Amino acid sequence: MIVKTGEVICIASGIYEGYDRSGPFVATREFDLGSFVAEVIPQQTKRHDMSALLWDVPRMLLERGLITELPCKKIHLGAMGEIDIRQEQDDL
């Protein structure tokens, strides 16, 4: 997947309790996300180790200068049938 310079993106991986979403970010230059992931994730990675590695991809993109953080307020509305409106904090 090609990400173009100036595109605003969010990056997500996992499902259910392992779901992770990071962003929004702005691409500082065009890059191929699939090629980047193939480069940073070893081919012999075991399936159960993949989630932790995918979780680190946004941080690695930031470190390499491919993306920058786009400031925004992230709001969580609640879960499990409960309303719990609060601002989320970034883990990056």
C-alpha positions as CSV (number, residue, x, y, z in Angstrom):
1,M,0.0,0.0,0.0
2,I,1.5,3.3,-1.1
3,V,1.1,6.2,1.4
4,K,1.5,9.5,-0.4
5,T,3.2,12.7,0.9
6,G,0.7,14.7,2.9
7,E,-1.9,11.9,3.4
8,V,-3.4,11.7,6.9
9,I,-3.4,8.1,8.2
10,C,-4.3,6.1,11.2
11,I,-2.7,2.7,11.7
12,A,-4.6,-0.2,13.3
13,S,-3.8,-3.9,14.0
14,G,-5.3,-6.8,16.0
15,I,-8.8,-7.6,17.0
16,Y,-10.8,-7.6,20.2
17,E,-8.7,-7.1,23.3
18,G,-5.6,-7.0,21.1
19,Y,-6.9,-4.2,18.9
20,D,-4.6,-1.2,18.6
21,R,-5.1,2.1,16.7
22,S,-2.5,4.8,16.4
23,G,-2.7,8.2,14.8
24,P,-3.6,10.4,13.1
25,F,-0.3,10.9,11.4
26,V,0.7,12.9,8.3
27,A,3.1,11.2,5.8
28,T,6.2,13.4,5.3
29,R,7.1,11.6,2.1
30,E,5.7,8.9,-0.1
31,F,6.5,5.3,1.0
32,D,5.3,1.7,0.5
33,L,3.9,0.6,3.8
34,G,3.9,-3.1,2.8
35,S,7.5,-2.9,1.9
36,F,8.3,-1.1,5.2
37,V,6.5,-3.8,7.2
38,A,8.3,-6.6,5.3
39,E,11.6,-4.9,6.0
40,V,11.1,-4.5,9.8
41,I,9.2,-7.7,10.6
42,P,11.4,-10.8,10.3
43,Q,10.0,-13.4,7.9
44,Q,10.3,-16.2,10.5
45,T,8.2,-14.3,13.1
46,K,5.9,-16.7,14.9
47,R,2.2,-15.9,14.6
48,H,1.9,-15.2,18.4
49,D,4.7,-12.7,18.3
50,M,3.3,-10.7,15.4
51,S,0.9,-8.5,17.4
52,A,3.7,-7.0,19.5
53,L,5.8,-6.3,16.4
54,L,2.9,-4.7,14.5
55,W,2.1,-2.5,17.5
56,D,5.6,-1.0,17.1
57,V,5.2,-0.1,13.4
58,P,3.9,3.5,14.0
59,R,6.8,4.2,16.4
60,M,9.3,2.9,13.8
61,L,7.7,5.1,11.0
62,L,8.0,8.1,13.3
63,E,11.7,7.3,14.1
64,R,12.5,7.0,10.4
65,G,10.8,10.3,9.6
66,L,8.2,8.8,7.3
67,I,5.3,10.2,9.4
68,T,4.7,12.9,11.9
69,E,2.0,13.1,14.6
70,L,-1.1,15.2,13.8
71,P,-2.5,16.7,17.0
72,C,-6.1,15.8,17.8
73,K,-8.2,15.0,20.9
74,K,-9.0,11.3,21.1
75,I,-12.2,10.6,23.0
76,H,-13.4,7.2,24.3
77,L,-17.1,6.9,24.7
78,G,-17.3,3.8,26.8
79,A,-17.4,0.0,26.5
80,M,-19.2,-3.1,27.7
81,G,-22.5,-1.4,27.9
82,E,-21.2,1.5,30.1
83,I,-20.8,5.1,29.2
84,D,-17.4,6.4,30.2
85,I,-16.6,9.5,28.3
86,R,-12.9,10.4,28.6
87,Q,-9.9,11.6,26.6
88,E,-7.6,8.8,25.5
89,Q,-3.8,9.2,26.0
90,D,-1.3,8.2,23.4
91,D,1.1,5.3,24.1
92,L,3.7,6.4,21.5
